[in-house]
């Protein structure tokens, strides 16, 4: 799934609360590839289309599907009939 930033430019860091390595503008499309809690706050590891990785504060992400995403659903299993 891709995520889109919901506000102004956001810092991308080497680790949660780490050194800033780049910024992403509002509307940037990234892939969320991991998450972690640090200092009681959620952080997301994201990758852009160029494959660059970095950490952003998860509260600033708005998770929405983007055209071209391949969404997967869990397999359906029949429920026992109870007979």
C-alpha positions in Angstrom: 0.0 0.0 0.0 1.2 3.5 -0.6 0.9 6.4 1.7 0.5 10.1 1.0 1.6 12.9 3.2 -1.3 14.9 4.5 0.4 18.3 5.1 3.6 20.3 4.4 7.0 18.9 3.6 8.1 16.1 5.9 11.6 15.1 7.0 12.9 11.6 6.2 15.4 10.3 8.7 18.1 7.6 9.0 16.2 6.2 12.0 13.4 7.3 14.2 14.3 10.8 15.5 17.7 10.4 13.7 19.6 12.6 11.2 17.5 14.1 8.4 18.5 12.7 5.0 15.8 14.2 2.7 12.4 15.8 2.7 9.2 14.8 0.9 6.6 17.2 -0.3 2.9 17.1 0.4 1.3 14.4 -1.9 4.5 12.4 -2.3 3.9 8.7 -2.9 5.8 6.2 -0.9 5.6 2.6 0.2 5.3 1.8 3.9 7.7 -1.0 4.4 8.0 -1.1 8.2 7.1 0.5 11.5 8.5 1.0 14.9 7.7 2.7 18.2 10.3 5.1 19.6 9.8 7.4 22.6 6.1 6.3 22.7 5.5 7.5 19.1 4.9 5.5 15.9 7.4 5.8 13.1 7.1 4.4 9.6 9.9 3.1 7.4 9.1 4.3 3.8 10.6 3.8 0.4 10.1 6.1 -2.6 9.9 5.1 -6.2 13.7 5.4 -6.5 14.1 2.8 -3.7 15.5 5.3 -1.1 14.5 4.3 2.4 14.0 6.5 5.5 11.9 6.9 8.6 9.0 9.4 9.0 6.7 10.2 11.9 3.7 7.9 11.2 1.1 10.4 12.4 1.8 12.5 9.3 0.9 9.7 6.9 -2.5 9.1 5.3 -2.7 5.6 4.1 -4.7 5.4 0.8 -4.5 3.1 -2.2 -3.0 4.8 -5.3 -3.8 3.9 -8.9 -1.5 1.0 -9.8 -1.3 -0.5 -6.3 -2.0 -4.2 -6.1 -4.1 -4.6 -3.1 -4.3 -8.1 -1.6 -7.0 -9.5 0.6 -6.8 -12.4 3.1 -8.0 -15.7 1.7 -11.6 -16.7 2.5 -12.1 -19.8 4.6 -15.6 -21.3 5.0 -17.1 -21.3 8.4 -18.0 -24.6 10.0 -21.7 -25.3 9.5 -22.3 -26.4 13.1 -24.3 -29.4 12.0 
